């Protein structure tokens, strides 16, 4: 694996990050509105997974930015 991302790859990672943030926002909002316990459980798991994915993407971008300096 190469150390650096191309500009188009960096933009794609930013798009993924924006999408994951949107998904997280929707899951948090819907979990507050959900009445079914099974659905609340699914949404809660999705929130936790979404937070992990966002953290991984942010770490990936931060690591890439440090390599460019």
LOVEXDREN-721917 format. One record per residue: residue number from 0; x, y negated, z of N, C-alpha, C in turn; residue in one letter. Coordinates in steps of 0.1 Angstrom, whole numbers. Each point is the difference from the previous one (the first is absolute). Layout:
REM residues N
 seq   n_x   n_y   n_z  ca_x  ca_y  ca_z   c_x   c_y   c_z type
 NUM     X     Y     Z     X     Y     Z     X     Y     Z    A
...
REM end
This chain:
REM residues 69
 seq   n_x   n_y   n_z  ca_x  ca_y  ca_z   c_x   c_y   c_z type
   0     8    12     0    -8   -12     0     9   -12     0    X
   1    -4   -10    -8     8   -13     0    -3    -8    12    X
   2     9    -9     3    -1    -9    11   -10   -11    -2    X
   3    -2    -5   -13    -7   -12    -3   -12     3    -8    X
   4   -11    -8     2   -12     1    -8     1   -11   -11    X
   5    -6     3   -12    -2   -10   -10   -11    -9     4    X
   6    -1   -11    -7   -10   -10     4   -14     6    -2    X
   7    -2     7   -11   -13     6    -1    -4    11    11    X
   8    11     7     4    -3     9    11    -3    -7    13    X
   9     7   -11     3    -3    -8    12   -14    -5    -1    X
  10    -4    -5   -11   -14    -5    -1   -10    11     2    X
  11     3    12    -5    -9    12     2    -1     3    14    X
  12    11     0     8     0     3    14    -9   -11     7    X
  13     2   -12    -4    -8   -11     6   -15     2    -3    X
  14    -3     5   -12   -14     3    -3    -6    11     9    X
  15     9    11     2    -4    11     9    -3    -6    14    X
  16     9    -8     4    -1    -6    14   -13    -8     1    X
  17    -3    -8   -10   -13    -8     0   -12    10     0    X
  18     1    10    -8   -11    10     0    -2     7    13    X
  19    11     4     6    -1     7    13    -5    -9    11    X
  20     3   -13     0    -5   -10     9   -15    -1    -2    X
  21    -5    -1   -12   -14    -1    -3    -7    13     5    X
  22     5    12    -2    -6    12     5     0     0    15    X
  23    10    -4     6     1    -1    15   -11    -9     5    X
  24    -1   -12    -6   -11    -9     4   -14     6    -1    X
  25    -2     6   -11   -13     6    -3    -3    11    11    X
  26    10     9     2    -2    11    10    -3    -5    14    X
  27     8   -11     4    -3    -6    13   -14    -6     1    X
  28    -4    -7   -10   -13    -6     0   -11    10     0    X
  29     1    11    -9   -10    10    -1    -1     8    13    X
  30    12     2     7    -1     8    12    -8    -6    11    X
  31     0   -14     0    -8    -7     9   -15     1    -3    X
  32    -3     2   -13   -14     1    -4    -6    14     0    X
  33     9    10    -1    -4    14    -1    -7     5    13    X
  34   -10     8    -2    -7     5    11     2    15     3    X
  35     4     7   -11     3    14     1    14     2     6    X
  36     0     9    10    13     3     6    10     6    -9    X
  37    -4     9    -9     9     6    -9     6   -10   -10    X
  38    -8    -9    -4     5   -11    -9     9    -9     7    X
  39    -3    -3    13     9    -9     8    13     7     1    X
  40     0    13     2    13     7     2     8     0   -13    X
  41    -6     2   -11     7    -1   -13     6   -14    -2    X
  42    -8   -10     3     4   -14    -2    12    -3     9    X
  43    -1     5    13    11    -2     9    13     6    -4    X
  44    -1    12    -6    12     7    -5     5    -8   -12    X
  45    -9    -5    -8     4    -8   -12     7   -13     4    X
  46    -4    -6    11     6   -12     5    14     3     5    X
  47     2    11     7    13     3     5    10     3   -12    X
  48    -5     8    -9     8     4   -12     3   -13    -8    X
  49   -10    -8    -2     3   -13    -7    10    -8     6    X
  50     0    -1    13    10    -8     7    14     5    -2    X
  51     1    14     0    13     6    -2     5    -2   -14    X
  52    -9     1   -10     4    -3   -14     4   -14    -2    X
  53    -7    -9     6     4   -15    -1    14    -2     6    X
  54     2     6    11    13    -1     7    11     5    -9    X
  55    -2    12    -6    10     6    -9     3    -9   -12    X
  56   -11    -5    -6     2    -9   -11     8   -12     3    X
  57    -4    -6    12     7   -12     4    15     3     3    X
  58     3    11     7    14     4     2     7     2   -13    X
  59    -6     6    -9     6     3   -13     4   -13    -7    X
  60   -10   -10     0     3   -13    -6    11    -7     7    X
  61     0     0    14     9    -7     8    14     6    -3    X
  62     1    13     0    13     7    -3     5    -4   -14    X
  63    -8    -1   -10     4    -4   -13     5   -14    -1    X
  64    -7    -9     8     4   -14     0    13    -2     7    X
  65     3     8    10    13     0     7    11     4    -9    X
  66    -2    10    -9    10     4   -10     3   -11   -10    X
  67    -9    -8    -3     2   -11   -10     8   -11     5    X
  68     1    -2    13     7   -12     6    14     2     0    X
REM end
